[in-house]
Amino acid sequence: MVLKTISRRALGAAAWLAWSGSALAGPPQLYEAVEPHMGALIRIKLYAEGPQQSAAAFRAAFDRIAQLDETLSDYKPASELNRICRSAVGNPVKVSQDLFRVLAASLKLSEESAGAFDVTLGPVIRLWRQARIDHRIPPPEALREAAGRCGYGKLHLDVAAGTVLLDQSGMQLDLGAIAKGYAADAALLVLAQTGIRSALVAASGDLAIGEPPPGQRGWKIGVSRGGSDGGLESILILHNAAVSTSGDAEQHLEIDGKRYSHIVDPATNMGLTTPITVTIVARRGIDADSLATAVSVLGADKGMAVIRKHPDAAALIITGEGAETRVVESPGWDQLSHEDPWL
């Protein structure tokens, strides 16, 4: 199963693996496998000494992602996430370490972003999911009712006890903007535990990157800078890092010529209507994934203020279209493709 081709679509619209080539003449060799998990195709690329080692590593990594899907999914009624939405109302419930870590990171970013990132927005997000199916904007009264069951201040964590408490019945947590990044991190860790350290895990638009390929400075990641043809315009060279891209290229609702993104602004309960694509590079996938959504909601200027609170993160933000296109880079972004990348 030596790598021959690369699917851009499987890796996301704006960030995808730009490396291509044949296997090395001798070990280690580059192997690739793809499985569907978490509502997306999960693609893993790794360097291993042979098919037996690679097969064992793939199985361990995909099994870990499948386990996290059973924990973090809001689509699966029996997931741990959905069980606590039903059982933790007014009653602290002890949860797994995985779920607690993701919720703790979510609340931290909610506070840093003044609520622009909010995993309690599930009731509103579900209305927008249905709206894309029905091809109509959710009724205002339905949005108001759903918003009344949201608010990150209604989610409480007890670090010492490892418990979750919800203030109100009918709350629905949605980890869609952070779970894939966490899962990519976890899969990369499992690969390292099997002895595979040169690897890349791509969960749709969320990439977790390990040690560089043999003899190279890092993995080459192509990023679009908003060109009219959507082509690659810059190459990042990364190792021991994560990349996430957030935008509405693949998920949106268009009504009367107006595009509503699948990303919902908690302040208005409406899908974003201003074109914006955000690419984040960070140390961990959980951070890159969640920051990409938070910055999308905040916009370029306020979003960069949040990025400055994360010294291990860099951002490329593209807003507007055509002549109105604006490209904003955080300090440190241009270093990512230099001879000695900062990550």
C-alpha positions as CSV (number, residue, x, y, z in Angstrom):
1,M,0.0,0.0,0.0
2,V,2.8,2.4,-1.0
3,L,1.6,6.0,-1.7
4,K,1.0,6.7,-5.4
5,T,-1.6,9.6,-5.5
6,I,-3.1,12.2,-3.2
7,S,-6.7,13.3,-3.1
8,R,-7.1,17.0,-2.5
9,R,-10.8,16.7,-1.7
10,A,-10.2,14.2,1.1
11,L,-7.8,16.6,2.8
12,G,-10.1,19.6,2.8
13,A,-10.7,22.6,0.5
14,A,-8.0,25.0,1.5
15,A,-5.3,22.9,3.1
16,W,-4.1,19.7,1.7
17,L,-1.0,17.6,1.4
18,A,1.2,18.8,-1.5
19,W,3.8,16.1,-1.2
20,S,3.8,13.6,-4.0
21,G,6.2,10.9,-5.2
22,S,7.1,7.3,-5.2
23,A,8.3,5.2,-2.2
24,L,11.9,5.3,-1.2
25,A,14.2,2.6,-2.6
26,G,14.6,1.0,0.8
27,P,13.0,1.2,4.2
28,P,11.3,3.2,5.6
29,Q,8.6,3.5,3.0
30,L,5.6,5.7,2.7
31,Y,2.2,4.0,3.3
32,E,-1.3,5.4,3.2
33,A,-4.7,4.3,4.3
34,V,-8.2,5.9,4.4
35,E,-11.2,5.0,6.5
36,P,-14.6,6.8,7.1
37,H,-14.9,8.0,10.7
38,M,-16.6,11.0,12.4
39,G,-18.6,11.8,9.2
40,A,-15.4,12.3,7.1
41,L,-12.7,10.4,5.3
42,I,-9.7,10.0,7.7
43,R,-6.5,9.7,5.8
44,I,-3.3,8.6,7.4
45,K,0.2,8.7,5.8
46,L,3.2,7.2,7.6
47,Y,6.7,5.9,7.1
48,A,7.2,2.3,8.2
49,E,9.7,-0.5,7.7
50,G,7.2,-2.7,5.9
51,P,3.6,-3.7,5.4
52,Q,3.2,-5.5,8.7
53,Q,4.3,-2.6,10.8
54,S,2.2,-0.1,8.8
55,A,-0.9,-2.3,9.0
56,A,-0.7,-2.6,12.7
57,A,-0.1,1.1,13.1
58,F,-3.1,2.0,10.8
59,R,-5.4,-0.3,12.7
60,A,-4.4,1.1,16.1
61,A,-4.9,4.7,14.9
62,F,-8.2,4.1,13.2
63,D,-9.5,2.2,16.2
64,R,-8.6,5.1,18.4
65,I,-10.5,7.5,16.2
66,A,-13.5,5.2,16.1
67,Q,-13.4,5.1,19.9
68,L,-13.4,8.9,20.1
69,D,-16.4,9.1,17.6
70,E,-18.4,7.0,20.1
71,T,-17.4,9.5,22.8
72,L,-17.6,12.9,21.1
73,S,-20.3,12.5,18.4
74,D,-23.6,14.5,18.6
75,Y,-25.0,12.5,15.7
76,K,-24.9,9.1,17.6
77,P,-27.7,8.9,20.2
78,A,-25.7,6.6,22.4
79,S,-22.5,8.6,22.4
80,E,-21.1,9.7,25.7
81,L,-21.6,13.3,24.7
82,N,-25.3,12.8,24.1
83,R,-25.8,10.7,27.2
84,I,-24.5,13.6,29.4
85,C,-26.8,16.0,27.6
86,R,-29.6,14.0,29.0
87,S,-28.2,13.0,32.4
88,A,-26.1,16.0,33.5
89,V,-28.9,18.5,33.9
90,G,-28.7,19.8,37.5
91,N,-26.7,16.7,38.3
92,P,-22.9,16.5,38.0
93,V,-21.9,13.5,36.0
94,K,-18.4,12.0,35.8
95,V,-17.1,11.7,32.2
96,S,-14.2,10.1,30.4
97,Q,-10.9,11.9,30.3
98,D,-11.3,12.4,26.5
99,L,-14.6,14.2,26.9
100,F,-13.5,16.3,29.8
101,R,-10.3,17.5,28.0
102,V,-12.3,18.5,25.0
103,L,-14.9,20.3,27.0
104,A,-12.2,22.1,29.2
105,A,-10.4,23.3,26.0
106,S,-13.8,24.5,24.6
107,L,-14.7,26.5,27.7
108,K,-11.2,28.1,27.8
109,L,-11.6,29.3,24.2
110,S,-15.1,30.4,24.9
111,E,-13.8,32.8,27.5
112,E,-10.9,33.9,25.4
113,S,-13.2,34.7,22.4
114,A,-16.0,36.3,24.4
115,G,-18.3,33.5,23.3
116,A,-17.5,33.4,19.6
117,F,-16.6,29.7,20.2
118,D,-19.4,27.9,22.0
119,V,-20.0,24.2,22.1
120,T,-23.4,24.6,23.7
121,L,-24.8,26.0,20.4
122,G,-26.0,22.6,19.4
123,P,-29.8,23.4,19.3
124,V,-29.2,26.3,16.9
125,I,-26.7,24.4,14.8
126,R,-29.2,21.6,14.4
127,L,-31.7,24.0,13.0
128,W,-29.1,25.2,10.4
129,R,-28.3,21.6,9.5
130,Q,-31.9,21.0,8.7
131,A,-32.1,24.3,6.9
132,R,-29.5,23.2,4.4
133,I,-31.6,20.1,3.7
134,D,-34.8,22.0,3.4
135,H,-33.1,24.9,1.6
136,R,-34.7,27.5,3.8
137,I,-33.6,29.8,6.6
138,P,-34.7,28.6,10.0
139,P,-37.8,30.5,11.3
140,P,-36.9,33.3,13.7
141,E,-39.1,32.0,16.4
142,A,-37.4,28.6,16.2
143,L,-34.0,30.2,16.4
144,R,-35.0,32.2,19.5
145,E,-36.3,29.1,21.3
146,A,-33.2,27.1,20.4
147,A,-30.9,30.0,21.5
148,G,-32.6,30.0,24.9
149,R,-31.1,26.6,25.5
150,C,-27.6,27.7,24.6
151,G,-24.8,29.6,26.4
152,Y,-21.4,28.4,27.5
153,G,-22.1,29.8,31.0
154,K,-24.6,27.0,31.4
155,L,-21.9,24.4,31.1
156,H,-19.9,23.7,34.3
157,L,-16.8,21.5,34.8
158,D,-15.4,20.3,38.1
159,V,-11.7,19.6,37.5
160,A,-11.1,17.8,40.8
161,A,-14.1,15.5,40.4
162,G,-14.0,15.2,36.6
163,T,-17.7,16.0,36.3
164,V,-19.9,17.9,33.9
165,L,-23.0,19.8,35.0
166,L,-25.6,21.4,32.7
167,D,-28.0,24.2,33.9
168,Q,-31.0,23.5,31.7
169,S,-32.8,20.7,30.1
170,G,-32.8,20.6,26.3
171,M,-29.2,21.7,26.0
172,Q,-27.2,20.0,23.2
173,L,-23.4,20.1,23.1
174,D,-21.8,20.1,19.6
175,L,-18.1,19.4,19.3
176,G,-18.0,19.6,15.5
177,A,-15.5,22.5,15.6
178,I,-13.0,20.8,17.9
179,A,-13.4,17.0,17.9
180,K,-11.7,16.1,14.7
181,G,-8.6,18.1,15.7
182,Y,-8.5,16.2,19.0
183,A,-9.0,12.9,17.2
184,A,-6.1,13.7,14.8
185,D,-3.9,14.4,17.8
186,A,-4.9,11.2,19.5
187,A,-4.3,9.1,16.3
188,L,-0.8,10.7,15.9
189,L,0.0,9.8,19.6
190,V,-1.1,6.2,19.0
191,L,1.1,6.0,16.0
192,A,4.1,7.2,18.0
193,Q,3.3,4.5,20.6
194,T,3.6,1.9,17.9
195,G,7.0,3.2,16.9
196,I,5.8,5.4,14.0
197,R,6.8,9.0,14.4
198,S,7.0,10.2,10.8
199,A,3.3,10.5,10.0
200,L,0.4,12.7,9.1
201,V,-3.3,12.3,10.0
202,A,-5.8,14.3,8.0
203,A,-9.4,14.4,9.3
204,S,-11.1,16.4,6.5
205,G,-9.6,19.9,6.9
206,D,-7.8,19.1,10.1
207,L,-4.2,17.8,9.9
208,A,-2.0,16.6,12.7
209,I,1.7,16.2,11.7
210,G,4.5,14.3,13.3
211,E,8.2,14.0,12.6
212,P,9.4,14.9,9.1
213,P,9.6,12.4,6.3
214,P,13.1,10.7,6.2
215,G,15.7,13.1,4.8
216,Q,13.3,16.1,4.6
217,R,12.8,19.2,6.7
218,G,9.1,18.6,7.1
219,W,5.8,17.7,5.5
220,K,4.8,20.1,2.7
221,I,1.3,21.5,3.1
222,G,-0.3,23.5,0.3
223,V,-2.4,26.5,1.3
224,S,-4.5,28.7,-1.0
225,R,-4.2,32.4,-0.5
226,G,-7.5,33.3,-2.2
227,G,-6.6,33.2,-5.9
228,S,-9.4,33.2,-8.4
229,D,-8.5,29.7,-9.6
230,G,-8.4,28.3,-6.1
231,G,-4.9,26.9,-6.7
232,L,-2.0,26.5,-4.3
233,E,-0.1,29.7,-3.8
234,S,2.1,28.9,-0.8
235,I,3.7,25.8,0.6
236,L,4.2,25.4,4.4
237,I,6.9,23.1,5.6
238,L,5.9,21.6,9.0
239,H,6.6,19.0,11.5
240,N,5.2,18.3,15.0
241,A,2.4,20.7,14.3
242,A,-1.2,20.9,13.2
243,V,-3.2,22.7,10.5
244,S,-6.9,23.5,10.3
245,T,-8.8,25.4,7.6
246,S,-12.3,26.7,8.2
247,G,-14.6,28.1,5.5
248,D,-17.9,27.6,3.7
249,A,-16.6,26.2,0.4
250,E,-18.3,22.8,1.0
251,Q,-21.1,23.5,3.5
252,H,-23.4,26.4,3.1
253,L,-26.9,27.5,2.3
254,E,-27.7,29.9,-0.5
255,I,-31.0,31.8,-0.5
256,D,-31.8,34.6,-2.9
257,G,-28.2,35.0,-3.8
258,K,-27.0,35.2,-0.2
259,R,-24.7,32.5,1.2
260,Y,-25.1,31.4,4.8
261,S,-22.1,29.4,6.1
262,H,-22.4,26.3,8.2
263,I,-20.5,28.3,10.8
264,V,-23.0,30.0,13.1
265,D,-22.3,33.2,15.0
266,P,-23.5,32.7,18.7
267,A,-24.1,36.4,18.9
268,T,-26.7,36.4,16.2
269,N,-27.6,32.6,15.8
270,M,-27.2,33.1,12.0
271,G,-24.8,31.4,9.6
272,L,-22.0,33.7,8.7
273,T,-22.6,35.7,5.5
274,T,-19.3,37.5,5.1
275,P,-16.9,35.3,3.0
276,I,-14.0,34.2,5.2
277,T,-11.5,31.4,5.1
278,V,-9.2,30.9,8.1
279,T,-6.1,28.6,8.2
280,I,-4.5,28.0,11.6
281,V,-1.2,26.4,12.3
282,A,-0.7,25.4,15.9
283,R,1.1,22.8,18.0
284,R,-2.0,20.6,18.5
285,G,-4.9,19.8,16.3
286,I,-7.4,20.5,19.1
287,D,-6.2,24.1,19.1
288,A,-5.9,24.6,15.4
289,D,-9.4,23.2,14.8
290,S,-11.2,25.3,17.4
291,L,-9.2,28.5,16.7
292,A,-10.2,28.3,13.0
293,T,-13.8,28.4,13.9
294,A,-13.5,31.1,16.6
295,V,-11.5,33.4,14.3
296,S,-14.0,32.8,11.5
297,V,-16.8,34.1,13.7
298,L,-14.7,37.0,15.1
299,G,-13.4,38.2,11.7
300,A,-9.9,39.2,10.9
301,D,-9.2,42.0,13.4
302,K,-10.8,40.6,16.5
303,G,-9.6,37.1,15.4
304,M,-6.0,38.2,15.4
305,A,-6.4,39.5,18.9
306,V,-7.3,36.0,20.0
307,I,-4.4,34.5,18.0
308,R,-2.0,36.8,19.9
309,K,-3.0,35.0,23.1
310,H,-1.6,31.8,21.6
311,P,2.1,32.2,20.9
312,D,2.3,28.8,19.4
313,A,-0.3,29.5,16.7
314,A,-0.2,31.4,13.4
315,A,-3.1,32.4,11.2
316,L,-3.8,33.2,7.6
317,I,-7.2,34.9,7.1
318,I,-8.8,35.7,3.8
319,T,-12.0,37.8,3.8
320,G,-14.2,39.1,1.0
321,E,-14.3,38.2,-2.7
322,G,-12.9,39.6,-5.9
323,A,-11.6,43.1,-5.6
324,E,-12.7,43.2,-2.0
325,T,-10.4,40.3,-1.0
326,R,-8.3,41.0,2.0
327,V,-5.5,38.7,3.2
328,V,-4.2,39.1,6.7
329,E,-1.3,37.1,8.2
330,S,-0.4,36.9,11.9
331,P,3.3,37.6,12.9
332,G,5.2,34.3,12.3
333,W,3.1,33.1,9.4
334,D,5.8,33.8,6.8
335,Q,8.3,31.8,8.8
336,L,6.4,28.6,8.2
337,S,7.9,28.1,4.8
338,H,11.4,29.3,5.5
339,E,14.5,27.1,5.7
340,D,14.1,26.6,9.4
341,P,10.3,26.5,10.2
342,W,9.4,27.7,13.6
343,L,7.3,24.6,14.2
